[in-house]
Amino acid sequence: MDLEVSVSFEKWLLRKVAAKTSLNYSRAISGSISEWAIAAQLIDQPLSSIQDFEVFQALVPHIKALPTFQAFNKKAKACIRRHLIAMQLI
């Protein structure tokens, strides 16, 4: 991922949530969630690289529908789902 985009994404998150939460969201969204979306051919770059909020928001239902997402989210006790919901509400 482009370092500048990553830093901008994390700065944007820091304006909305606590530092630890920001780091957790950033890691999940830039890492696992992006990898699942790429594998499902929903995107071709990490979610944190998406500059248009409407594009990001339109992807969320598709990502939440991924079997990989659902299985991991269930195991993680809905933590990942909260990341996506927070991103939509921020």
Phi, psi and omega in degrees: 000145177297125183301320181297317179295317180300314180296317179298318180298314180294321177297319179298315178298319182299334177286345186250328185222170179297158184303314181295318178296318178302314179297316178298315179298313182300314179298314181294315184288319180282337184259258188305310184297318177297317180299318179295317180294322178294314180300327179275003180061032174278329181217169177235013179209162179301148179303326181292349177274348181285122184271338185263115182300322180296322177296314178301311183299323179292333180283333187306311180299325179291321179291317180296337180277348181295131178304321179298315178298312183298318181294314180292320181298320178296316180294323182274010178057045174071012180299313182295320178301319179297325177300312182293319178297317179300319180296328179285329185271340184291000000 
